[in-house]
């Protein structure tokens, strides 16, 4: 597995998980990928073109709303306290 961490990077709503037509959708368009029914933000067209070769996790969540404690937890895979 390749874990791509873009600390301070662009929002997931503008890249991998756009929410077109919602209040959270942001200013950018949604574009289709190589996977039927899956859309990415218009800022990542080259990645959208190879989406059929990627695994994207959009379902991860936590009860911890604090990034400073959540980041180390996800990076090390803390099995004792998952939030």
N, C-alpha and C positions, 0 to 999 in steps of 0.2 A: 504494500500500500504506500502511496505517496501522499503525505499529508501536507497540503499547501496552506501555510499560515501567512496571511497578508496583514500584519499588525499595522493598523492605521490605514489600511487599504480602502478601496471603494466599497460601498454598502452591498450586501447580498441582494438587496432589492433593485440595484442597478446592474447586477451581473447575473447571478445564477438563479435567483428566485423573484423575478419581477411580479408585481401585482397590478397588472393593467386594469384600468377602470375602477380602482379603489382609492381611498384617501391616502393609502401608503404607497401607491404606485410610483411616485417620483416623476421627474421631468423627462425621462427617456422612454423610447418606444420598446416594445417587446418584439423579439424576432423569433421565428421558428428555428428549431435545431434539426439535426438529422433524425431525431427520435420523434415519432408522431405524438402530437399533443404536448410536447415539452418546449417551452420557450425560455430564452435567455434575454438579458438586456442587450440593447443595440451596441453597447460598448465592447462586447466580446464576440464579434462575428466569426473570427477564426476558430474560437473554441466551440461556438455553436455548430460549426461545420464538421467537427469531429466528436460531437457529443455521444454518438453511438459507440465510441471507444472508451468512454469515461463512466465512472460510478459517482453519482452525486447524492449526498445525504442531505435531505431537506427537512427531516423529521426530528432532528436533535433538539432537545429542550432541557431546561433546568429550572429549579425554583429559585436559584441564586441570581439575583438581578445585578450583582456587583461584578463588573468585568475584572477587577484586580484579583479576585479570588477564583473566578470562573476560568480565566485563561490558564493558570497553572494546572487546574484540575483536568481540563480537556487535553492539555499537552502531555501530561504524564499518565493519563488514564486511571486516576485514583479510584480503585474499586470499593473503598470503604465509605466514601462520602460523595455520592453522585449528584448532590444538590436536591 
